[in-house]
Amino acid sequence: MDSFTGELKVYENTYQTLPLPGKKFNPEAVNKIIQSTLHSRLQKTKYSAKESSQLIQSLCSELQKAIQALDYDRYKIIVQVTVGEMLGQGCFFGSRGLWDTQTDSFATYTFQNGSLYCVATAFAFFTP
């Protein structure tokens, strides 16, 4: 038998449909992180087809952790990194997605040295 005799408190749902002030994804800050990470990791790196898979996984993990450290509450961060050999070719990258232009955003940076190019993009999707 329940001995509760107090008043029952009823709380309203508190749906958060927008980021809190100061917690909105900042592409400029994330772009600086991507730029500094790529420069520090790839400045003297030579392209190797055998090692590029491991390099990409490592860069994605490092960038993901650094961006998550900025504490963008309720954002899903997706990092995409592409590495290729510099052979004088042209490359075009595109992406499509359905997002809310008021809350979702991205940051991207392209790095090149004499041996390789690297394109890193971080997508941020607000999840209410």
Buried (B, 14 or more C-beta within 10 A) or exposed (E): EEEEEEEEEEEEEEEEEEBEEEBBBBBEEBBEBBBEBBEEBBEEBEBBEEEBEEBBEEBBEBBBEBBEEBEBEBBEBBBBBBBBEEEEEEEEEEEEEEEEEEBBBBBBBBBEBEEBBBBBBBBBBBEE
